[in-house]
Amino acid sequence: MPNNPVKVNKKKREEFLTNLSSFMQSKSFIWGPFPEIYGGVAGFYSYGPMGKLLKDKVENIVRRTFQTNGFWEVECPIVLPDVVWKASGHLDTFEDRIINCSKCKSVFRADKLIEENHDISADAYSDQELIDFISKEKIKCPSCKGEFTYEIKTQSLMMKTKVAGIESSLRPETATVTYIPFKRYYEFFRRKLPVGIFQIGKAFRNEISPRQSVLRGREFTQAEGQLFIDPSKKNDWERYELIKKEKLPIWDYKLQKAEKAQIMMSVADGIKKKLFQSKAYAWCVWLAYKQFINMGIPEDRIRIRQHHPDEKAFYADDAWDIEIKLNSFGWTEVCGIHDRTDYDLLQHSKFSKQNLTAKNDENKDITPHVLEIAFGIDRPLFALLDLFYSKMGKKEGKTMFKLPYHLAPVDVAVFPLMKKEGMPEKANEVKVQLESDFVVEYDQSGSIGKRYLRAAESGTAYCITVDHDSSKDDTVTLRDRDSEEQKRVKISELNNLIRELLKGTVKFESV
């Protein structure tokens, strides 16, 4: 436990979160808790039109990043019989520690109570350390400001059901259902290791008092990559050579008491200092970091934190988390990278009575090890909203959403300057032309200034205005969201130009 935990400015964070929540609801990003008209249930949210577009773009970046690094996508069932969860260990051990309010009897997850008030990770704390911290820092019940009972209990996170009379559970993550078809993958990969598989899909957890929007949902979307590898080849990994000079923002638990716990370190130095147990694992850490950079998360908001030995799962040979510093909740875990060794395949082989081995280079049977990159889609999506939303000025209250252009929910908005002189018809022609390549919005209501503002608030990258001259010379005005600069552009060149602008290969000022 840290001697001097950093207490957060809770009032400032709450004010920001109130404004952010209002923005997400009013601009149709995230609605809820769902179902709203019935009062809502904590931990369930719906994505509005803008949110769904943004979510799809984040998922596509995840797919592209995994696919370009040798992983293939699968889709597996959401509900499985409990024998599977018995084998994986979830049925008996997948639980969180809870604490009750002595006044209103509300139940809270103990470690999250601490993390919401202080920028530390409390997951590795013992039960007594949790109680001592809550008592020492005088943390009160968020619901009624009452005192806690100072007794730690546990609650299972599994969501139960029955299928054809068989006790079953909804999957709490995608990893387990990704391991089960290993024999099929092995054949697909022509009976050779390594095997890289990933899955994007829904998972369900009976979360305790979730109060952090989609950061802690009871239904959420996960994206997990699993690398099945010959354990003897972990330090014979060719792809490591391509990235060993890349820098990572390392936050090592051994340094956490030091003045500067976070340092930029090359992947090779991480291996040299024995922070990472193998080159293949270090490559996975780099790939996980790359996922969030590709999503547009700023580098200075990311750190990679090593698990404390007390925090690490018993089967894990190595474990690191990626965390993002949010304006609303401070440092927040968004991804776990684990060397799970041969635990999963051995467990499922034992319970299923199936052979889940592979052949090594000497044609001997081995049980592959699994290197896992586990994260969700909802958390980085929330991070994008948190980091790129801003309210400009107290008086005018102008809202901006300046997320990276390639992630804009709507790529381009098309506006006729006025509803006359053939401008709507010409604008519709432009819209149809662009729709083959981009997400396009058409808007002809209100002043042109108000339409520009609405588009900017939703993060739309570019606006096109069709005016009096458009029918004469086949040109339109192209407007950049952030600089608010305008350029006259030929309609025939729009598709290629916007494509290059979104890729970042062309700068707007050079158009």
C-alpha positions, -999 to +999 in steps of 0.1 A: +000+000+000+015+034-009+025+056+020+012+088+004-018+081-019-026+109-043-061+121-035-080+133-066-099+165-071-133+147-070-154+179-074-136+188-106-139+153-120-176+151-111-182+184-128-164+172-160-182+139-159-216+156-156-208+177-187-194+147-206-225+126-197-248+153-210-228+156-242-228+118-248-266+117-243-275+148-262-252+140-292-265+104-294-232+086-284-242+067-253-277+065-237-287+049-204-287+032-181-310+010-202-340+006-204-345+043-197-383+044-199-384+017-172-360+034-148-328+018-162-306-010-148-270+000-138-244-015-161-265-016-193-262+010-220-272+016-256-251+032-283-269+059-302-263+066-340-231+086-334-219+061-307-225+031-329-206+047-358-176+054-335-178+019-320-176+004-355-146+024-364-128+014-332-136-023-338-123-020-374-090-005-362-087-035-338-094-059-366-069-043-389-042-042-362-046-078-353-049-090-389-018-072-401+001-089-373-009-125-381-041-130-361-073-144-376-108-136-363-133-161-351-168-159-335-179-183-308-211-188-287-220-165-258-236-192-235-218-224-225-225-252-200-210-248-166-186-277-171-166-253-193-165-226-166-156-252-140-126-261-162-115-225-167-119-217-130-145-190-134-173-209-117-154-212-084-131-182-084-144-154-107-156-130-080-150-095-066-147-082-031-176-062-018-183-039+012-217-027+025-229+007+037-240+004+073-267+031+068-284+025+034-271-011+029-258-003-006-232-027-019-199-015-035-168-031-050-142-023-024-111-017-046-131+006-069-142+027-040-106+034-033-096+039-070-124+064-076-110+086-049-073+081-053-050+075-084-038+041-073-045+004-082-061-014-052-068-047-069-038-064-052-047-052-017-055-077+009-090-076+026-075-059+056-056-034+035-088-024+017-106-019+051-076+001+065-074+023+035-112+031+034-111+038+071-079+059+071-090+080+041-125+084+055-142+072+023-179+075+026-208+057+008-214+074-026-252+069-022-259+084+013-224+095+027-228+068+055-200+047+070-191+013+058-194-020+078-157-027+074-163-063+065-152-077+031-173-103+014-172-118-021-198-119-049-196-141-080-195-122-113-210-151-134-245-146-150-263-179-147-289-195-170-302-229-181-300-244-216-321-276-222-321-281-184-283-279-182-268-254-158-250-228-180-235-193-178-231-164-201-194-159-209-176-133-187-149-128-213-142-141-248-109-158-239-122-192-228-145-197-258-115-188-280-093-216-265-118-244-269-116-248-307-077-251-306-078-284-326-096-266-354-071-237-354-042-261-355-056-277-387-063-243-402-027-233-396-015-265-413-005-281-380+022-255-373+027-231-344+024-202-337-014-198-340-028-163-337-066-159-331-087-130-320-124-125-312-146-094-308-179-100-291-202-095-262-194-106-226-214-104-194-205-099-158-226-094-127-207-063-118-211-048-083-226-013-083-213-001-117-213+037-117-187+045-144-208+045-176-195+019-201-162+016-182-178-010-160-208-025-178-226-057-170-229-063-208-199-051-228-178-058-260-145-075-256-116-078-281-090-104-272-061-118-291-046-152-282-012-164-294-006-202-291+031-207-291+058-234-285+071-225-251+107-232-263+103-206-290+093-177-267+128-162-270+132-172-307+106-147-320+115-131-354+089-103-351+106-091-320+136-079-341+113-056-360+101-037-330+128-040-303+138-004-307+102+009-302+097+029-270+070+020-244+058+041-214+068+016-187+054+019-151+072-009-132+058-018-097+094-020-084+097+017-092+063+029-079+078+044-047+104+063-067+099+098-078+096+089-115+079+055-117+070+060-154+098+060-180+100+057-218+119+025-224+127+005-255+113-030-258+149-043-260+158-026-227+127-041-211+141-075-221+176-066-209+163-055-175+142-086-173+109-067-170+095-089-197+100-127-194+104-134-231+107-117-265+074-131-277+057-117-247+074-083-251+062-082-287+026-088-274+030-059-250+041-037-279+012-049-301-013-041-273+002-006-270+000-002-308-037-010-306-044+020-285-021+043-304-039+032-336-072+041-320-059+076-315-053+076-277-025+103-271+008+088-261+011+110-231-021+096-217-009+059-217+012+039-193+020+002-192+019-010-156+034-043-144+013-064-121+024-067-085+032-103-076+001-104-053-020-091-081-009-116-108-030-147-115-015-179-101-011-194-136+005-162-152+042-161-159+040-124-168+013-098-165+011-061-175-018-037-178-023-008-202-038+022-184-052+055-198-054+087-178-089+100-181-102+134-172-132+118-154-117+088-136-079+093-136-057+063-145-080+035-157-071+000-168-081-008-203-061-038-213-043-068-198-014-087-214-008-121-199+015-151-204-010-177-194+015-206-199-002-240-207-029-236-180-059-232-202-053-260-227-043-284-199-075-276-180-098-280-210-079-312-221-084-326-186-122-318-183-131-326-220-108-357-222-096-344-256-060-341-268-051-304-271-014-308-280+007-298-310+039-310-325+072-292-320+101-290-345+113-324-332+078-339-339+072-343-302+039-336-285+038-303-266+010-283-249+013-247-264+015-217-241-010-189-246+001-152-247-030-131-243-039-095-252-073-088-235-092-056-237-126-042-245-141-019-271-162+002-247-133+015-225-112+029-253-143+043-269-152+061-236-116+073-234-119+089-268-150+107-257-134+117-224-101+129-239-114+148-270-146+164-257-142+199-245-164+228-235-151+262-248-157+291-225-182+294-196-204+320-213-208+307-248-206+271-237-194+260-272-189+222-273-161+206-294-153+170-301-119+170-317-111+133-319-087+120-346-101+126-381-100+089-391-122+081-362-149+107-368-183+090-366-194+110-397-166+116-422-182+144-441-214+165-439-230+180-470-249+213-468-268+233-495-263+269-486-300+276-492-331+257-501-334+272-535-318+277-569-311+240-573-287+239-544-304+210-525-305+190-557-268+196-564-259+189-527-278+156-530-257+146-561-225+153-541-239+132-512-246+103-534-211+105-550-194+105-515-215+077-500-196+050-519-165+058-498-176+076-466-202+080-439-221+111-451-246+133-434-270+156-453-283+187-434-303+216-449-320+230-418-309+262-399-283+287-407-250+275-422-232+286-390-255+264-368-250+235-392-212+239-389-215+239-351-237+208-350-212+189-372-182+200-351-200+190-318-205+155-333-168+153-344-176+154-381-142+157-399-152+178-429-181+199-441-190+206-478-212+235-487-229+237-521-236+273-531-246+296-560-214+288-580-215+251-576-238+245-605-217+269-627-182+255-621-188+222-603-169+233-572-178+233-535-165+247-503-146+222-482-143+231-445-119+217-419-133+209-385-104+220-362-089+249-381-122+260-396-103+269-428-122+266-461-110+256-495-126+257-529-125+222-544-137+205-576-165+180-570-148+154-592-117+155-568-136+153-535-135+115-530-098+111-535-090+143-516-111+134-485-096+099-485-061+113-484-070+138-457-085+111-435-054+090-440-032+119-430-012+117-462-023+152-472-026+183-449-056+206-453-035+237-455-017+223-485-049+217-505 
